[in-house]
Amino acid sequence: MGEAVVVEQDLDPARVVFNRFGLGPRPGDLARLGGDPRAALRAELAKPDIALIPVAADADRLPGSAAAIQAVMNENLQRKMERMTAPAAVQMDPEGKPAISAAPAPQGPMKPEPPVEARLLKAEAQARFAKAMAAEIGFVERLVAFWSNHFCVSAAKDNIVRAAAGAFEREAIRPFVLGRFADMLVAVEHHPAMLYYLDNQQSIGPGSRAGRNHNRGLNENLAREILELHTLGVGSGYSQADVTAFARILTGWMVAGREGRLGEPGSFVFNANTHEPGDQVFFGKTYPAGGMGQAEAVLNDIARHPATARHIATKIARHFIADDPPPQMVARLAETFAKTDGDLRAIAVALVNAPDAWSQPLAKMRSPLDFVLALRRGIGPGSEADPGQTLNWLAVLGAPLWQPPGPNGFSDLVDAQASPAGMAMRLDIASQAARQARTLAEPADLLEALIGPSVSAETRDAVIRAESRQQAVALLLMAPEFQRR
């Protein structure tokens, strides 16, 4: 942790702090940084409970996942009942015979209330964005976003996952983001949003009581993605037989239904009637029959596997440093992972202390989420009191919040962020934000506040010579010094 850091003369440490590790500076942040940038990052990592979003005073808007799922279940039932009891209107068909059709919806000035899942997602987004806006540097929020994308669920799956996506991040990611990887892994795979997203609700042990009675079988989605994406990684030596064995081990992990026969509706439950009985051999090791504990034992073992350490180290280095991260950095992070039993705070500190973090050029592009949050932090939130426009911007940039295209999450590679169409959309968003900002500082002052002394002559000239203050701010937000991390 105390190793020396080599800093290239042309690599501004403040930009490393706020671009590579953080969410971008707010006006005044660069001046407050102080003389030891690594110490500032380590201080943020040392704050207790820094990743948590308090919800005690806001429990109605930000319910737990079980309550959110219950609300969707109840609304689904209500809609079904309304459809069944809707009055019919008698009309005449072209032959003059009565034709029955559903009565038209009553017309009036009142807009229908949004579905419960839409209201919950919007409230969760507002809390997430507010947390990012208030962060001093945003390193921990970047880590939350990294792990939320690593263990992703998609709100596009169905209204259950859409309602629980924000709660999933609050419950299964944030409490563990600076804790042990194994604890986060177990929390994630237990979570109702993940079980719904990867279809473990549908996975029935063929030899279980439910499997024998209803002739239903395995769904391997959760088992496969845990091994391929969440832990060991592709090419780590597991086989299709291991995937199938793990799927059998995971049977019984499900979410209690609306009737509550197995537990509180919407909560995780272990259903012994759907769990495949007996010992199972996975990755060369026999796991004795033991109900829910059988899968937990597998998760704890693969969390400590050397392949998992390499997979996680590579992804972290790729996210923060370069598409092709330096091998020595990956090795250092993997070694820290192994030596500390997956202590994610220690791994984050090792990343901060790595010489490559301060010498490698800022070649990565800010992701859509990073860009929009850095923009909001830099020039203010505009007149909008809710997250609607921020959510819209993320959608048009191809990265709607909590809605990745697949279980592998949003791409972390530069090519995925820097397409001509994507850059044109960023310019449009930058222009909108500049027009809508409540107040705009002098462009020269904003250059110093958001980029600092490392601003290039080309960027300075483009901003200073702009035809209007709004145009100057838009050009600043599109400058390489702002876009690169």
C-alpha positions, 0 to 999 in steps of 0.5 A: 500500500505504501509503494511509490507512485510514478506520475508523468509530467503531463498527467494532471493528478487532479484529472486522475482523481476526478476523471479516472476514479471519480465522477468529475469535479464540481466548481471548487472541487479542484481547489479543495483537493489538496496536495496528496491526491491518493490520500483524498481517494483513500479517505473517501474509501475509509468513510463508514457506510459511504455507499449506503443510501439512507431510506428510513425517512423515505421508505414509502418512495424507496421500499425494500425489494419484497415490498416493491414486488408485492406492490407489482403483484397486487397491481397485476392482480387488480388489473386482471380483475378489472379486465374480467369485470369490465362492462361490455358495450353492445354494438352492431356488426356489419350484418346487423347482429349484436357484437360484444366488445369491451366498453371504451375507457372513460374520457376525461382530463385526468392522466392515468397514474403511471404503473407502480414499477415506473414510479419506483424506478423513478424514485430509485433513480432520483436517489441514486443521482442525488447520491452522485451529485453530493459525492466529494469525489465519487470514487465509491459511486463509481465502484457501485456502478462498476459492481452493479454492471458486473452483477447486472439485472435488466428492468426490461425483463418484466415489471417485477425486475423493473420495480426491484432494480433500484432496491437490488442495487441498494440491498445487494451491491451498496452494503458490500461494495467495500466489503468481501466479494464472497458476501456480495456474491451471496447477496446478489444471487439470493436477491429476488431481482436476480432470481427473476432476471435469470429465470431461477424461478423456473428451475425445478430439480427433475428428481425433486417432488415438484419435478416428478409430479409436474414433469418440469426441469432445470433452467441453467441461466443463473448457474451459467452466468454466475460461472461465466460472468460473475466469478470464474470467467470464460476459459477457466476450466469449468465444463457443461457438466459443471453448469448442469450440476450447479443448476441442480444445486441452485434449484429451490432458490426462488421468490415467494409468490403473492399468496405467501405460502412459502414466505413473505410475498416477494422475498427470497425463499428456499423451496425444498420441494423444487430442490434436486435432492442428493450429493452433487459433483461440481468442479471436481468436488462433491457437495453433500446434500444440504438444502440451501447450504449446498449452493452457498458452499459452492458460491463461497468456494468459487468466490475464492478461486484463483480464476475469479481473482484474475477475472475480477482483477482484469475487469477492474483494471479494464474499467479504470485504466485501459481496455488492455490493462497493464499485466502487472496491474492485473497481477497486483490486483489479483494478488491482493484479491487472493491475499485478503480473501476478496476484500474489495476495499483493499483492492480499491486501495491497491488500485489507487496505489498502483503506479500505472493508475497515475502514469497511464494516459487517460484513454478511456471514454466516460460511459454514458452514465459517467458523462451525464453525471459529470455534466450535472456535477459540473454545471448544475442540474438545471431547472429539473426537480426530478430525474426525467431528463437525466433518464432520457439522456441515458436512454438516447445514449444507449444506456438506460439506467438498470437496463443493459442489453444482456447479462454481461452488462454495458460494454466497458470498451472505448469503441462502444462509447466513441462512435460518431453517432454517440458523440453527436448525441453527446454534443446535443446533450451538452448543448441542451444542458448548457441552455437549461442551466440556471446560471453559467459561469464565465467560460474561462472560469469553468475551464479552470473549475472543471479541467484545470491547468491541464487544459490544452491550447486547442480546447481553451481557444475553442471555448474562449472564441465561442459565439455564446456562453452556452456554446462555450460550455457545450464545447467545454463539455465535449473537450477531450479533457472532459470526455476522457477518463 
